[in-house]
Amino acid sequence: MTRTIRSLFAGLLALFLTVGLTACGAGAGTDASKPLVVLADATPHTDILKKVDELGVLGDTKIEIKGIAGDIDVNQLTASGDVDANFFQHKPYLDTWLKQQGSEDLVSAATVHVEPLGLYSKKVKDLDAVPSGATIAIPSDPSNLVRALFLLQQAKLVTLDVKPTDKDLDFSQITEKNITANPKGLKFVQIDRPQLAATLDDAKVDLSVINGNYALEAGLKPKTDALTLETATDNPYANLLVVKADKKDDPRVTKLAEALQSKEIQDWITSNYQGSVLPAKQS
């Protein structure tokens, strides 16, 4: 009797361990049959995700797209598991958020596209005509503020003591104090990114540095309307698909990442946006 009970117990223990190991191997909290919930900006992020779905390149993987609305912390919602992934930000923005939170919870699953930052104006027709003492509206958040400064340096309107290609550059520490030359005596006013397009009609602002997605939403055509635009090659501001670190190997994430970086989607971005949104390129 004792031997029988021991044999039965050993069999149950083996069964328990087998089931437990199988569950762990499948990935805790991962159900490949459930849609991957992605929180995304409207333009062009949601458009790109919808095209991925439309082309049928995801196989059996399903995605549920939720739009970003209001003043919400998208990264926090992703880190807490309220959504599976987000698609709205570039690496310097993500790095700044992680540093502020003292966290390493979020990682990039795919580098997808660049929304070229552009310099726009309804008062100035070309870079040579930028007047002395002009006021330029620039983004107020740290990662996009430095991006604006790099764009102005690219346009030879200012000189900085750093370059975007500098190794181990801490983008969050760069401010207007890094300007070493400002021959036209340009003045800067910091504005929240979603409001920058509206400053084109502000009598107190001569030029505005506007993110590509907000330019598109305002009806601007970056390729033709901007006085100068960023390049896509080795651009540190390429937009990312971001997930929790423990979800990076989720097969649904892998499938979506592959689809976003596929030739079909990259070609569609090129043809659909005509230079206003660019596929991310590495030299």
N, C-alpha and C positions, 0 to 999 in steps of 0.2 A: 504493500500500500504506500509506504513512504517513497519507494523508488518511482511508483506511478505518479505521485504528486510532484516529485522533483522533476520528472520528465515533462509533465504538463506545464509546470512553471517555467522550465527552460525554453519550451516551445513558445509560450506566450511572450517571454522576454525577447526571444529572437524575432518574433513577429513585430513586437513594439519597436525594436531597434530598426528593423527594416523599413517600417512605415515612416519612422522619424527621420531616418537618413534620406529617404526618397523625398519627403516634404522639404527638407533643408536643401537638397540638391536642386529642387525646382525653383528655389528663390523665395524667401519669406515674403509674404504679402503680395506675390506676383501671380496674377491670373491672366494668362495670355489671351483668354477668350473675351476679357473685358476691354472696352475702348480705352485708349490712352488719352487722358484728358490734358489738353494743351491750352494754356492761357497765353493769348497772343494779341499784339497790337493789330489794328485794323488794316493799315496800309504800310507796307505790302505784305506783312507777315501772314495775316489771315488769307489773303488772296493766294499766296504761295502754297499754304497748307491745303486750301480747297483744290488747287490745281493738282497737287500730289494725290489727293483722294480721287479726283476726277479721272486722272490718267490710269488708275488702277495698278500703280507700281508697288502698293503696300501688301499685295497678296491677301492673306486672311486677317492681317492686322487692321483694326479699326481705330479711328481717332475721333475724339469729340473736341471741337474747337470752342473755346470760351473767349469772348472779347474782354479786353481790359477796359474798365470803365471807372471813372472817379479816381480819387486819391487813395490807391491801395498799394500795399507793399507786395508786389508780385513775387519777389524772391522769397519772402517770408511764407507766403501761401504755398510755394513749391517746397520749401524746406520742411514745412509742417505736414506735408502730405495731402493738403487739401486739393492740389492738382498734381499731376504726374510730371509735367514739364512746362517750361515757358519759352516763348520765342519773341523777344523784343529788344534785347540788349547786346552790347558789344563787350569784349573782354575787359577793357579798363573800367567800365561801369560795374561789371560783376566783381572784379578784383577790389574795387573801392567798397562795395557793399560787404563783401566777405571780411575785409579788414575792419570795417566799422562794427561788424557783428562779432568779431573775434571767432569766426567760423570757417570751416572747410567743408561744409555740408553739400555745397552745390558745385557741379562741374559742367564743362562743355561736352556735349555729345556730338556736335557737328558745327562746323564753320560754314555758313551758307551764302551770305550776300553782303554787299556794302551799299548803304544808302548815302551817296556822296554828300558830305557837308558842303554847302555852297554859300557864297557871298552874294546877296541880292540887294537891289535898290530900285526905287521908282524915280529917284532924283539923279543918280549917277549912271552914265551909260557905259563906261568902261573903266578899267583900273587906272589908266593914266589920268582920268578926270576926277579922281578922288580928291576933294579939296582939303587944304590944310585945316586942322582943327575939327575935322568931321567927327560926328558921333556914330559909333558902331554898336548895335545891340548884339550881345553875345549870350550864349547859354549860361545859366547861373549854377548848374550842378558841376562839381569839380571835374569829372571825367570829360564832359563835353566842353567845358570852358577851355581846358588846355587844348582840346581838339580844334577849337575855334582859333586859338592863338597860333597853332601850327599851320592852319589854313592861311592866316594872314601873313605868316612868315613865308609860306610857299608863294604867295602873291607879291612878296617883296615889299610889303607895307610896313612890316616890323621885323626886327631881328631878335631871336631868343638865344639864351646861352645853352640851349639843349635842342636836340632833334628827335623826332619820333622814332628813329631807328637806333638811338643810343641803347646800348645793352643795359639790362636791369634797370631801366628807367621807371621811377615811381611816379606815374601820371598824377596821382592824387596830391602830390606836393608842388606841382607846377602852377603858378599864378601869374598875374600881370607883373609881379616883381621880377620875373625871369626875362622880361623885355629889356634888352640892352641898347636897342636903337629904335627910335620912333620918329623918323625924319619929318613926317607931316604933322606931328603933335596930335595924333588921333586920340579921341576920348572914348571910353567904353562904359556901357551901361549893361548890367546883368539882368536878364529876364528869364523867367521859366520857359523851358523849351516849347511847350504847346502854345505860348503867347507870342513867339518871335515873329511869325508871319504877319500878325496884326500890326507889328511895329513899322511895317513898310508904309503904312498910312499915317504914322505919327510924325507930326511936323518937327519934333525935336530930334528925330533919328534920321540919319542920312543913309546908312547901310545896315543890313542885318545878316548875321550868320545863322542859317536855318538848317536844321536836320532834314535829310532827304524825305523821310516819311511825312513830316509836317508840311514840307513844301508841296508834296503831292496832294495832301489833303486840302491844301489851300488853293489848289488849281494851278500851281506853278509847274513849269516843265524845266527841271534842273539842267538838262543838257543844253537848252537854248536860252533860258532866262537868267541863269547864274552868271555873274561876272567871272567867277573862277570856281572850280570843283576839285574835290579830292580825286586821287587815282585809286583804283581797286588793288593794284599790285602791292603785296606785302603790307596792306592796310591793317593796322592794329585794331581798327574799329569795325571789322567785319562782324555781322550779327550772328548770334549763336543760338543753337537749341540747347537749353540748359535743364539739367535734371539733378535730383539728389545723387550723391556719390554712389549709394547702394542700389540705384536704379540704372546705372549706366549700362550694365550688362543685361538688363531686361530685354528679351528678344523683340518686344514691341518698339522699344527705344532704338535698338540697333536697326530695325527695319525702316523706321521713319528717318533716322540719320542717313542711311544709305540712299533713301529716296530723295531727300533734300539735296544731297550732293551728286545725284545722278546726272548724266549728260542731258537727259530729257528735261529735267527741271532747270538746270543751268542754261540750256539753250532757250527755254521758254522765258526765263527772266530776261535774257538778252533781247529777245525779239519783242516781248510784251512791253517792256519799260523803256526801250530805245535809249539807253544810257542814263535814265533817271534812277534806276536801280541796277547794280552790277553784280555778276557772280563773283564770289570771293576768289582771288587768284594768289598763288604763291609763286615767287620767282625761283 
